[in-house]
Amino acid sequence: MTSGTMVDGKWKTELIERDESGKFNPMATQFRDRITADGSSGFKAEAGRYHLYVCLACPWAQRTLILRSLKGLEEAIGVSIVDPIMSDQGWAFSHALGTIPDSVNHAQYMQEIYLKANPKYSGRITVPVLWDKQKGTIVNNESREIIRMFDTEFIGIAKSNLDLYPLALRAKIDETIDAIYMSINVGVYRSGFATTQKAYEEAVTELFENLDRWESVLSVQRYLCGNQLTEADVCLFVTLLRFDSVYYGHFKCNLRRIVDYPNLWNYLRDIYQYPGIQETCNLDHIKRGYHISMTQINPNRIVPKGPILNFEERHDRDRF
């Protein structure tokens, strides 16, 4: 999620990710170094060296928390959790319930972390951020690349040998992550942040066409790439988790709810109940984070009480 923008190291609050047609176009992340098992990248996979900055409201950040949990990297990679409600200086560290202050850089705001890495930084202030304590800089702030590093480069450090990027499925996993990225993961934001009717309708139509497509795929197999949980499922799960509580109303993604899709709804509960994933989910942070922070969409900052959702209800996905 985006909390604001820096221009030459100076804080700006304007959202500048829309074009003249009213379409939302997310800016590219800029820190793209890689951690490797052998250290050939300059960043060696080591226990205790790296620290993860996240927001529980943010789907992109939750991806990294899920991989950290599933791989058993909690002791090897520390974490700080910002307050779900943005301040006028963007993401802030606090002592609110569910947060963890910055014990590494002792920052008050996430923007300070970016400025430590580059005092002249220009770009979005986003989470997740993977920080290298040894070099005192940001390694990476692209969630897809962080989860891949956690999954494949920390073998021997990770306590779990669960493989979410198995060799035989790698091409299919990458293709699937690509397919859901702009249409669904970003599609909800393209719908919610659109400033023209045309831009909104284009985005929301594409979003539901793709949800319909995956509903069909999941009618014949348990997960997106077959009958094995992969990184692709993590990438879709974080969007589906927030859909009925936030995107349906807040972002006007209201053709259907996820509970109206038999396979997607059961699939969502299946993944939620997968050991190690529920602990990364915080609907209170999610609802308050979106509804209170995004005043351009919800100026009165009213947080809806519903919907009532039971993610722990028995699912039918073990039929496969």
Backbone torsions as a table, in degrees:
resi	resn	phi	psi	omega
1	MET	NA	154.6	-177.2
2	THR	-105.0	134.5	179.3
3	SER	-112.1	-3.7	-178.7
4	GLY	154.0	-173.2	-174.3
5	THR	-135.7	142.9	172.2
6	MET	-104.7	140.2	173.2
7	VAL	-126.8	112.2	-176.8
8	ASP	52.2	41.6	177.0
9	GLY	81.1	5.4	-179.7
10	LYS	-109.3	138.1	-175.3
11	TRP	-77.2	132.5	174.7
12	LYS	-129.5	140.2	-178.9
13	THR	-97.6	-9.7	-175.4
14	GLU	-68.9	142.1	173.1
15	LEU	-87.2	114.9	-172.6
16	ILE	-112.7	22.9	-174.8
17	GLU	-103.2	32.6	175.2
18	ARG	-121.7	144.0	177.5
19	ASP	-95.9	-175.4	-174.5
20	GLU	-67.4	-20.9	179.9
21	SER	-87.2	1.6	179.6
22	GLY	88.9	7.0	-179.4
23	LYS	-85.0	142.4	175.5
24	PHE	-86.1	123.9	179.6
25	ASN	-127.9	102.3	-176.4
26	PRO	-63.9	138.5	176.2
27	MET	-72.8	148.4	-179.6
28	ALA	-70.8	145.4	173.0
29	THR	-72.0	154.6	-170.6
30	GLN	-113.3	-24.1	-179.1
31	PHE	-93.6	107.7	-169.3
32	ARG	-129.8	28.8	175.1
33	ASP	-72.5	164.0	-175.8
34	ARG	-125.1	141.0	168.8
35	ILE	-88.7	134.5	177.1
36	THR	-126.4	152.6	-178.1
37	ALA	-60.3	-37.8	-176.9
38	ASP	-93.0	-4.3	178.7
39	GLY	79.6	7.3	-176.9
40	SER	-64.4	-20.4	179.6
41	SER	-82.4	-8.7	-173.7
42	GLY	96.6	-8.9	178.4
43	PHE	-128.2	101.0	-176.2
44	LYS	-88.0	138.8	175.7
45	ALA	-66.4	113.8	-178.4
46	GLU	-142.7	141.7	176.7
47	ALA	-69.1	134.3	175.8
48	GLY	86.5	-6.1	-175.6
49	ARG	-86.1	-30.6	-170.3
50	TYR	-112.7	152.5	-178.1
51	HIS	-134.7	137.9	-175.5
52	LEU	-109.3	128.6	175.2
53	TYR	-105.6	126.2	-175.9
54	VAL	-141.7	169.3	168.1
55	CYS	-128.1	130.4	-178.2
56	LEU	-67.7	-20.9	178.0
57	ALA	-74.6	-23.5	-169.6
58	CYS	-87.3	125.6	179.6
59	PRO	-65.5	-37.3	-179.2
60	TRP	-64.8	-41.8	178.6
61	ALA	-67.9	-38.7	-179.0
62	GLN	-62.2	-32.1	175.7
63	ARG	-51.8	-46.6	-175.5
64	THR	-71.0	-36.1	176.2
65	LEU	-63.7	-38.3	179.6
66	ILE	-63.8	-46.8	179.9
67	LEU	-65.4	-39.2	176.5
68	ARG	-58.4	-40.3	-179.8
69	SER	-72.6	-49.3	-176.2
70	LEU	-64.3	-32.1	-178.9
71	LYS	-87.4	-5.7	-179.4
72	GLY	69.6	45.0	-177.5
73	LEU	-106.8	13.5	-175.2
74	GLU	-60.5	-38.9	-179.8
75	GLU	-79.6	-25.2	-176.7
76	ALA	-84.5	-29.4	-176.1
77	ILE	-126.6	114.2	179.1
78	GLY	-72.1	169.5	-177.5
79	VAL	-146.0	144.9	168.9
80	SER	-124.9	140.0	-176.9
81	ILE	-121.2	120.1	-178.8
82	VAL	-76.3	165.5	173.9
83	ASP	-64.0	140.1	-178.3
84	PRO	-68.5	-20.8	-177.2
85	ILE	-99.7	122.3	-177.9
86	MET	-71.2	140.9	172.4
87	SER	-90.2	-178.4	176.8
88	ASP	-71.8	-4.6	174.2
89	GLN	-110.8	17.0	177.8
90	GLY	88.6	-153.7	-179.9
91	TRP	-59.7	132.2	-178.0
92	ALA	-126.7	149.9	173.8
93	PHE	-89.7	140.8	-178.1
94	SER	-148.5	-174.6	176.6
95	HIS	-112.9	21.2	178.8
96	ALA	-66.4	159.4	-179.6
97	LEU	-56.4	129.3	177.8
98	GLY	90.6	-2.8	179.9
99	THR	-101.4	162.5	174.0
100	ILE	-135.9	117.7	-178.9
101	PRO	-61.8	166.8	-179.3
102	ASP	-80.5	103.1	-178.9
103	SER	-89.5	-5.1	-176.8
104	VAL	-97.4	-55.7	-178.6
105	ASN	-104.8	-6.6	177.4
106	HIS	56.0	39.0	-179.1
107	ALA	-81.4	156.6	173.4
108	GLN	-95.9	-31.9	-178.7
109	TYR	-131.1	151.6	179.0
110	MET	-62.1	-31.0	-179.3
111	GLN	-59.9	-28.5	178.8
112	GLU	-64.6	-34.2	179.0
113	ILE	-64.9	-43.6	178.7
114	TYR	-64.3	-39.9	-178.7
115	LEU	-71.6	-27.5	174.3
116	LYS	-66.2	-36.4	179.2
117	ALA	-76.3	-34.3	-178.9
118	ASN	-155.0	101.6	-178.0
119	PRO	-60.4	-18.4	179.3
120	LYS	-109.3	24.7	-175.0
121	TYR	-58.9	135.4	171.7
122	SER	-125.1	123.7	179.9
123	GLY	150.9	-171.7	-178.2
124	ARG	-75.8	150.8	170.7
125	ILE	-101.8	104.2	-173.1
126	THR	-125.3	163.7	165.8
127	VAL	-120.9	150.9	6.9
128	PRO	-80.4	161.3	172.7
129	VAL	-132.7	130.5	176.2
130	LEU	-105.8	117.3	-172.2
131	TRP	-107.1	137.6	175.6
132	ASP	-98.5	111.3	-178.3
133	LYS	-68.9	-28.7	-178.3
134	GLN	-70.7	-46.1	-178.5
135	LYS	-92.9	-10.1	179.1
136	GLY	65.0	46.2	-179.0
137	THR	-152.8	168.9	174.6
138	ILE	-80.3	128.2	174.2
139	VAL	-80.9	-49.6	-171.4
140	ASN	-158.2	143.6	173.6
141	ASN	-129.7	27.2	177.2
142	GLU	-110.2	113.3	-171.2
143	SER	-58.9	-39.3	-177.9
144	ARG	-62.3	-38.2	-179.4
145	GLU	-77.0	-32.9	178.0
146	ILE	-66.1	-44.4	-179.3
147	ILE	-65.8	-33.8	177.7
148	ARG	-65.9	-40.5	178.0
149	MET	-64.5	-44.8	177.9
150	PHE	-59.2	-38.4	-174.0
151	ASP	-74.5	-37.7	-168.6
152	THR	-115.3	-19.1	-172.2
153	GLU	-106.1	-7.7	-177.4
154	PHE	-106.4	24.2	176.6
155	ILE	-63.6	132.0	-175.8
156	GLY	99.3	-26.2	174.9
157	ILE	-100.3	-40.3	178.6
158	ALA	-63.3	140.1	179.8
159	LYS	-81.0	-16.6	179.7
160	SER	-111.3	141.7	176.2
161	ASN	-97.4	15.3	176.6
162	LEU	-58.0	130.1	-177.8
163	ASP	-114.1	109.5	179.1
164	LEU	-96.3	5.6	177.3
165	TYR	-136.7	58.1	-176.3
166	PRO	-64.0	144.6	-173.9
167	LEU	-52.1	-44.4	-175.4
168	ALA	-67.4	-20.0	-176.2
169	LEU	-111.3	4.8	-171.1
170	ARG	-58.8	-45.5	-179.8
171	ALA	-62.8	-41.3	-179.3
172	LYS	-68.3	-38.7	178.6
173	ILE	-63.1	-47.7	179.5
174	ASP	-61.6	-42.3	178.9
175	GLU	-62.6	-39.5	-178.9
176	THR	-70.1	-43.4	177.5
177	ILE	-60.4	-41.3	176.4
178	ASP	-60.8	-42.2	-174.6
179	ALA	-67.2	-35.4	-177.2
180	ILE	-90.6	-13.1	-172.3
181	TYR	-62.3	-65.7	-174.2
182	MET	-75.6	-34.0	-175.5
183	SER	-77.2	-36.0	-175.3
184	ILE	-115.2	-59.8	-177.8
185	ASN	-57.3	-48.7	176.9
186	VAL	-88.7	-22.2	-177.2
187	GLY	-57.6	-36.5	178.3
188	VAL	-66.0	-37.3	178.0
189	TYR	-72.9	-37.8	176.9
190	ARG	-61.9	-33.6	175.9
191	SER	-72.7	-49.8	-174.3
192	GLY	-70.6	-31.3	-176.9
193	PHE	-98.1	0.5	178.3
194	ALA	-63.0	143.7	-180.0
195	THR	-115.6	7.3	172.5
196	THR	-133.7	153.8	179.9
197	GLN	-60.1	-41.6	-177.5
198	LYS	-63.3	-46.6	-179.3
199	ALA	-62.9	-41.2	178.7
200	TYR	-63.0	-48.9	-176.2
201	GLU	-65.5	-36.6	176.7
202	GLU	-62.0	-45.4	-177.2
203	ALA	-68.8	-45.3	-175.4
204	VAL	-71.4	-31.8	176.6
205	THR	-65.9	-46.8	178.7
206	GLU	-63.2	-38.8	179.0
207	LEU	-57.1	-51.1	-175.7
208	PHE	-76.4	-27.7	172.4
209	GLU	-60.8	-38.4	-179.0
210	ASN	-78.3	-34.6	172.8
211	LEU	-62.3	-40.5	176.8
212	ASP	-60.5	-40.9	-179.3
213	ARG	-62.1	-46.4	-177.8
214	TRP	-74.3	-27.2	171.3
215	GLU	-58.7	-40.8	178.4
216	SER	-67.9	-44.7	178.8
217	VAL	-58.8	-42.0	-176.7
218	LEU	-76.8	-1.8	174.3
219	SER	-79.1	-13.8	-176.6
220	VAL	-123.2	-5.1	177.8
221	GLN	-150.6	158.1	-172.0
222	ARG	-73.5	-39.8	-176.3
223	TYR	-125.2	175.6	-172.5
224	LEU	-63.6	-33.7	-175.8
225	CYS	-110.4	16.6	-179.8
226	GLY	136.4	-140.5	-178.6
227	ASN	-109.9	28.4	178.6
228	GLN	-131.0	134.0	176.7
229	LEU	-65.8	132.8	-179.8
230	THR	-135.4	177.3	176.2
231	GLU	-56.4	-33.3	-179.5
232	ALA	-60.9	-38.5	179.5
233	ASP	-67.0	-38.5	176.5
234	VAL	-60.5	-42.0	-177.7
235	CYS	-66.2	-35.7	177.7
236	LEU	-80.3	-38.4	-176.7
237	PHE	-53.6	-45.6	-173.7
238	VAL	-64.1	-29.5	175.8
239	THR	-77.0	-44.9	-180.0
240	LEU	-61.5	-37.1	-179.1
241	LEU	-57.8	-37.6	-175.9
242	ARG	-91.1	-6.2	-166.9
243	PHE	-63.1	-58.9	-174.0
244	ASP	-71.4	-30.6	-178.4
245	SER	-80.0	-30.3	-173.7
246	VAL	-125.3	-58.8	-169.1
247	TYR	-68.3	-33.8	-178.0
248	TYR	-58.4	-47.7	-178.8
249	GLY	-96.9	-50.9	-174.2
250	HIS	-63.0	-41.4	-178.1
251	PHE	-102.7	8.2	177.4
252	LYS	60.2	31.4	175.8
253	CYS	-90.8	66.1	-163.2
254	ASN	-117.4	28.4	171.8
255	LEU	-68.6	-43.2	177.2
256	ARG	-150.0	157.6	171.7
257	ARG	-93.8	164.2	175.4
258	ILE	-65.9	-33.0	178.7
259	VAL	-65.4	-14.4	177.5
260	ASP	-84.0	-9.7	177.9
261	TYR	-101.4	109.4	-176.7
262	PRO	-55.5	-45.0	-176.0
263	ASN	-78.0	-43.2	178.9
264	LEU	-63.9	-38.8	-179.3
265	TRP	-67.6	-43.1	176.5
266	ASN	-67.2	-38.5	177.4
267	TYR	-62.0	-43.4	178.5
268	LEU	-60.1	-45.0	179.4
269	ARG	-67.2	-36.8	178.3
270	ASP	-58.2	-48.0	-178.5
271	ILE	-71.4	-40.0	177.7
272	TYR	-55.7	-37.7	-177.2
273	GLN	-85.5	-2.5	178.2
274	TYR	-67.1	131.5	-175.4
275	PRO	-53.6	126.6	177.6
276	GLY	99.7	-9.1	-176.1
277	ILE	-95.9	-41.7	-178.3
278	GLN	-55.3	-34.5	-178.1
279	GLU	-64.2	-19.6	-179.9
280	THR	-91.9	-1.7	-175.2
281	CYS	-99.6	130.0	177.9
282	ASN	-140.8	93.1	-176.7
283	LEU	-66.1	-28.3	176.5
284	ASP	-64.1	-48.2	176.4
285	HIS	-61.9	-41.0	-178.7
286	ILE	-61.6	-51.5	-176.1
287	LYS	-66.8	-44.5	179.7
288	ARG	-70.4	-36.1	-179.4
289	GLY	-60.4	-45.6	179.5
290	TYR	-76.1	-52.1	-169.9
291	HIS	-72.2	-30.9	-179.5
292	ILE	-89.8	-37.4	-174.8
293	SER	-76.4	-34.6	-174.0
294	MET	-91.6	75.1	-175.6
295	THR	-71.4	-19.2	176.8
296	GLN	-68.6	-22.4	177.9
297	ILE	-100.9	-37.3	-175.8
298	ASN	-129.1	74.3	-172.2
299	PRO	-61.3	-26.4	179.7
300	ASN	-85.2	-6.1	174.5
301	ARG	57.5	34.7	178.1
302	ILE	-84.7	128.7	178.9
303	VAL	-98.4	119.6	-179.1
304	PRO	-65.3	147.1	179.6
305	LYS	-73.9	-34.7	-177.5
306	GLY	-99.3	-170.0	-1.2
307	PRO	-81.9	165.1	174.8
308	ILE	-85.7	116.9	-178.4
309	LEU	-128.0	138.6	178.2
310	ASN	-118.7	92.9	-178.8
311	PHE	-74.7	-11.1	-179.3
312	GLU	-95.5	0.7	176.8
313	GLU	-63.7	145.4	-178.8
314	ARG	-56.3	137.3	178.0
315	HIS	-109.1	172.2	-176.4
316	ASP	-112.8	13.8	-171.1
317	ARG	-74.1	-16.8	178.6
318	ASP	-74.3	4.4	174.9
319	ARG	-70.7	-17.8	-178.9
320	PHE	-87.0	NA	NA
